[in-house]
């Protein structure tokens, strides 16, 4: 299934200590067929960060469209 800008996605693996498998986010930018910029939220709808980063570049294997 094609992943597009603004799609809701689920992490399929841990990205860093704060972003864990199963968390949900949104695709902010699709760079190409394998690279995406995403924002991840917690159960309360708050944007998660890691240090000063609030968006994260991931590859297609790290996310799944939901």
Secondary structure, 3 states (H helix, E strand, C coil): CCCCCCCEEEECCCCCCCCCCCCEEEEEEEEECCEEEEEEECCCCCECCECCECCEEEEHHHEEEC
